[in-house]
Structure formats: structure tokens, C-alpha cells
Amino acid sequence: MISYTQLSKRGNFSDLKKRLADHLIQQGEAEASAEKIRLWSCNNKEKLLHSYKLIASSKKEVGSQETTNEDIERNTGVEFPGQSLEPLIGTQLTLEEKEFQNEVVFVEYGNPSFAYSYVK
């Protein structure tokens, strides 16, 4: 589990994912990579906690991945209660330029796969 990481405010979101993967590798997750990490933002703690309960009670196992078409991963079927930061990956937008007011950045590690539904 990663509690925090440091990155220059001039770093971009791709840099953040690479840094998080480095932390996971240092913690013994040899298969960790930026591709196995998804970034989300959320500003509603209650909805985030409720989504944990939905995942825990889901009849689909975390790790089972159902792809209904090329653009949607159903995974457990639980939608994240916020927005994906994945569209920012590969852009030049820096952490300094993105405003996070009353939001948390949630890091989802797909080992072996992701829990939340994801629209590519």
C-alpha cells in the first residue's frame, strides 16, 4: 500500500503513474507497471466508501473482467463515484495546472485486474 509519494508539481500524470509503479515494485510487486494503475478523482467521501461496500458485496470477483465491447470494462460492475483521470495520461498537463479542490486522487491497482467499471 502506498500512503504518499512525492513528485514535482511540474510533473504530469504519466510521471505520477510511473512513480507509483516504482513504489509498488519497491514493495515487492514485481509485475507492477503504469498500465496496471488507474487514477481517479473523487470529492464525495460517502459515495467512495459506499462503492467499497458495493465491490465487497459484488457477486463478480475482483479480478474477473468482462468486456462488453472494446470501450467498456465491466469488472465488478461498480462505477467509480467520481471521474477518471486517465484522459490526462499522455498530455502535457502538469499536476500544478490541474486544480484539486476538496478532492482526493484515488489510485486503483489492477492486480490481477481492476475493480471499477471503466469506459476507455
Secondary structure as UniProt FT lines:
FT   TURN            9..10
FT   HELIX           13..26
FT   TURN            27..28
FT   TURN            30..31
FT   HELIX           34..36
FT   STRAND          37..42
FT   HELIX           45..57
FT   TURN            62..63
FT   STRAND          67..69
FT   TURN            70..71
FT   STRAND          72..73
FT   TURN            75..76
FT   STRAND          83..84
FT   HELIX           86..88
FT   TURN            89..90
FT   TURN            95..97
FT   STRAND          104..109
FT   STRAND          118..119
//
